[in-house]
Amino acid sequence: MLKVGFIGLGMGRAHMKGAAAHADAKVVACCDIVEERRKNKDGVDVAEEFPGCAFYTDYKEMIAKEELDAVVIASPDQLHREMCEYCLNAGLHVLCEKPLALTEEDCLAIVAAAEKSDKKFMVGQICRYTPGFVGAKKLIKEGRIGELTFVESEYAHDYDHMFKANAGKEYWRNDPLRNGVVGGGCHAIDLLRWIAGDIEEVCALSVKKTLTYLPYDDTHVGIMKIKGGIIGKVFVSISCKRNYTMRSVFYGTKGTIITDNTSDHFTLFYTDDEGKLQTETVPVDINNHNATGEFADFYKTIAEDLPVSTPAIEGCKTVQAALAIVKSAELGGVPVKL
């Protein structure tokens, strides 16, 4: 039985549900600096929602008092380095939410701490567990659309209501380092890296026309050179007036896959043996934050002592690419090598 503690009850609650769904894991304790967050939106206390779960406002106290095997860190991104290093030094397995950190320096420090530790360290890149994306990767690996030529993904989300709800407060998403590309766009960047390969160079442009009160641009477009001669494109907007989506398209020499994280199917175009283009609708579950699948993977790496599927270096590479997009945009589209 893996005894798990949770730091941060924003996204942390989804992770708690993911762990609670696992037969061999126990939600032992959780922590948040805001006392009121111990209750969910329906007013149910964590001790009732997760029987026996203790609540703390200090993560160090939680680690000192509880006999934990692992922690899930879902705190604001600015705190990831401090908490990851502390938890690894305390002898705990760690699952840390994306992005790994907000600077390359902090990412590399976490990579070093994870490599020094004998415990498992996993970055929570949730798109790697989204059914539509998992299905697309499987078909691409099987060669159904041939060799990849061009891949694109978008992170389209409207943050306006979140900023307005926190107006006049010290809000972690207002941090210039926590811009839309690093904080949210890392989903789309990591998805392309996972399916197509490492990014070698980027050039990007950006604008700020909607959320003009932000200390950073609200819309970015990045063009990428991906290892193996593949072209990539990422669109990141935290101000777009539409439903949340991560629509992604993968073009190959023999076909195309169009998918996203909020639909119950994706579309496969492929060339049959006679050279004719065929279309197939592939059904999938809708689960755009598959914390249950992610935790199951985390548990398996610990229980069976397997290599971690998303180690710290993967999170570092994704943040590095995001920072390169921001830098290129600030330079007016000048290419940036990774």
NORWO-V379667 format. One record per helix or strand. SS is the DSSP state (A for helix, B for strand). FROM is the first residue (numbers start at 1). TO is the last residue. Records with the same first field share a line. If there is no record, write none. Layout:
BEGIN
SS=FROM-TO, FROM-TO
END
This chain:
BEGIN
B=2-7, 25-31, 39-39, 45-45, 54-56, 70-73, 93-97, 121-124, 148-156, 158-158, 199-207, 219-226, 230-237, 239-239, 245-245, 248-252, 255-259, 265-271, 277-283, 336-337
A=12-20, 35-38, 46-49, 59-65, 77-89, 104-116, 126-129, 131-141, 160-165, 172-174, 180-196, 291-303, 312-330
END
